[in-house]
Amino acid sequence: MDFLVDMTTHVPPGTHPGEVDDIRARESVRARELVADGHLLRLWRPPLTPGQWRTFGLFAADDSDQLEHELASMPLRVWRTDVVTPLSAHPNDPGRGSAASEFLTALTITVPPGTRTDEIDDRKAREAIRTAELAEQGRLLRLWRPPAQQGQWRTLGLWGAADPAGLTATLESLPLYDWMTVEPTALSVHPSDPVNGAPS
């Protein structure tokens, strides 16, 4: 099972820089171990405010207890707050790797009241075809389903695009786009990311 973890680190005021460097070095070592064990799949940096340490991590675990064991084993956990989103398989997930520029999107789909069932089914079928095309083009990298909310379809997507305008153009090509609320997050490379930047 996959989990998206939003990790925010708060270094206590007055902490000696040598202690910070030591914990960060041990964190890098532990991240490599989790990669080797197949538990850490990806790391990204979302946009940061000055002085903020924040990372998005994609983890694999059998269940939430195993995930908590993995997260607790990371040295920075002593200063870190983790927000976990469990993810389930999405039928249109292409299961692809990374692209030059990546964006994480939270897509909330709300079907307008009174929409006929045959129109919903038609759009969903065309959506599956279009997402397969976008995956083949390298623009759609992954899709997941976070926990459902009443009356809404929710999807987390990982996309490749040159810039935000390119992402918007890609999303606008989806048959379900006009029923979507889109929350995009631009991602940058994390130095410990197993795909793009992990040290050997």
C-alpha positions in Angstrom: 0.0 0.0 0.0 1.2 3.5 -0.8 1.2 6.5 1.5 1.8 10.2 0.8 3.5 11.8 3.8 3.8 15.5 4.3 6.8 16.0 6.6 7.5 19.3 8.2 10.7 19.7 10.4 11.0 22.3 13.2 14.5 22.6 14.6 14.3 23.7 18.2 15.7 27.2 18.8 19.3 27.1 20.1 20.1 23.7 18.6 23.8 23.5 17.9 24.6 23.5 14.1 26.8 20.4 14.6 23.8 18.5 16.0 21.7 19.6 13.0 24.4 18.4 10.6 24.7 15.0 12.4 21.0 14.3 12.3 20.7 15.3 8.7 23.6 13.0 7.8 22.0 10.1 9.7 18.6 10.9 8.0 20.3 10.6 4.6 21.7 7.2 5.5 18.4 6.0 6.8 16.6 7.2 3.7 18.9 5.1 1.6 18.2 2.1 3.7 14.4 2.6 3.3 14.9 2.9 -0.4 16.9 -0.4 -0.5 14.1 -2.1 1.6 11.5 -0.9 -0.9 9.7 1.4 1.6 10.7 4.8 0.4 9.7 5.3 -3.2 10.0 9.0 -3.8 10.9 12.3 -2.1 10.0 15.8 -3.3 10.3 19.4 -2.0 7.2 21.5 -2.3 7.5 25.3 -2.4 9.1 26.5 0.9 8.8 29.6 3.0 12.1 31.1 4.4 13.5 28.8 7.1 11.0 26.0 6.5 12.0 22.4 6.1 9.2 20.5 4.3 9.3 17.3 2.2 6.7 15.1 0.5 7.5 11.4 0.7 5.9 8.5 -1.1 6.2 5.4 1.1 5.2 1.8 0.7 4.1 -0.3 3.7 1.8 -3.2 4.5 -0.4 -1.0 6.7 -0.3 2.2 8.8 1.5 0.4 11.7 4.4 -0.6 9.5 4.5 2.9 8.0 4.7 4.4 11.5 7.6 2.1 12.3 9.4 3.3 9.2 8.8 7.0 9.9 9.8 6.6 13.5 13.1 5.1 12.4 14.1 8.3 10.6 16.4 10.5 12.7 14.7 13.8 11.9 11.4 12.4 13.3 12.4 13.9 16.7 11.8 17.4 15.2 9.3 16.5 12.5 5.5 16.5 12.2 4.1 14.0 9.7 0.7 14.2 8.0 -0.1 10.8 6.4 -2.6 10.2 3.5 -3.2 6.6 2.7 -3.5 5.9 -1.0 -5.3 3.2 -2.8 -5.0 2.0 -6.4 -6.6 4.1 -9.2 -7.8 2.3 -12.3 -6.1 4.8 -14.6 -2.7 4.8 -12.8 0.0 4.3 -15.4 2.6 3.4 -12.7 5.4 5.5 -14.4 8.5 7.1 -12.9 9.6 10.7 -13.0 9.8 13.6 -15.5 11.9 16.7 -15.8 9.4 18.9 -13.8 6.8 17.4 -11.6 3.5 18.6 -10.1 1.3 17.0 -7.5 -2.4 17.7 -7.9 -5.3 17.1 -5.6 -8.3 16.7 -7.9 -11.8 16.9 -6.5 -14.6 15.9 -8.9 -18.1 17.0 -8.2 -20.8 15.8 -10.5 -23.4 18.4 -11.1 -26.8 17.5 -9.7 -29.2 16.0 -12.2 -26.4 14.7 -14.5 -27.6 11.6 -16.3 -25.9 8.3 -15.5 -25.1 7.7 -19.2 -23.2 11.0 -19.4 -21.2 10.2 -16.2 -20.4 6.7 -17.6 -19.4 8.2 -21.0 -17.1 10.8 -19.4 -15.4 8.2 -17.1 -14.8 6.0 -20.1 -13.3 8.9 -22.1 -11.3 9.9 -19.1 -9.7 6.4 -18.9 -8.7 6.7 -22.6 -7.3 10.2 -22.3 -5.3 9.4 -19.1 -3.8 6.4 -21.0 -2.8 8.8 -23.8 -1.2 11.3 -21.4 0.7 8.4 -19.7 2.1 7.3 -23.0 3.2 10.9 -23.7 4.9 11.0 -20.3 2.6 13.8 -18.9 0.8 11.6 -16.4 3.1 9.7 -14.1 0.9 8.3 -11.3 -2.7 8.4 -10.0 -4.0 7.4 -6.6 -7.2 7.5 -4.6 -7.0 9.1 -1.2 -9.8 8.4 1.4 -13.2 9.4 -0.1 -15.3 12.3 1.0 -19.1 12.2 0.9 -20.5 13.0 -2.5 -17.1 13.6 -4.2 -14.5 11.7 -6.2 -10.9 12.5 -5.1 -7.7 11.8 -6.9 -4.1 12.6 -6.3 -2.0 12.9 -9.5 1.7 13.2 -10.3 2.2 15.0 -13.6 5.1 16.0 -15.8 5.0 19.4 -17.4 7.4 22.1 -18.5 5.6 24.8 -16.3 2.3 25.5 -14.7 0.7 26.5 -18.0 1.7 23.2 -19.4 0.1 21.4 -16.5 -3.1 23.4 -16.9 -3.2 22.6 -20.6 -2.9 18.9 -19.8 -5.6 18.9 -17.2 -7.9 20.9 -19.5 -7.7 18.0 -22.0 -9.4 15.7 -19.5 -13.1 14.9 -20.1 -13.8 15.4 -16.4 -12.0 18.7 -16.2 -15.1 20.9 -16.0 -16.3 19.0 -12.9 -12.9 19.3 -11.2 -11.4 21.5 -8.5 -7.6 21.4 -8.9 -5.1 22.1 -6.2 -1.6 21.9 -7.8 1.7 21.9 -6.0 5.0 22.4 -8.0 7.7 19.9 -6.8 11.4 20.3 -6.9 14.1 17.6 -6.6 15.0 16.3 -3.2 18.6 15.3 -2.7 17.6 12.0 -1.2 15.0 11.1 -3.8 15.5 7.5 -5.0 14.7 8.4 -8.6 16.2 11.8 -9.3 18.8 12.6 -6.7 19.6 9.9 -4.3 23.3 9.5 -3.4 24.8 6.2 -4.3 
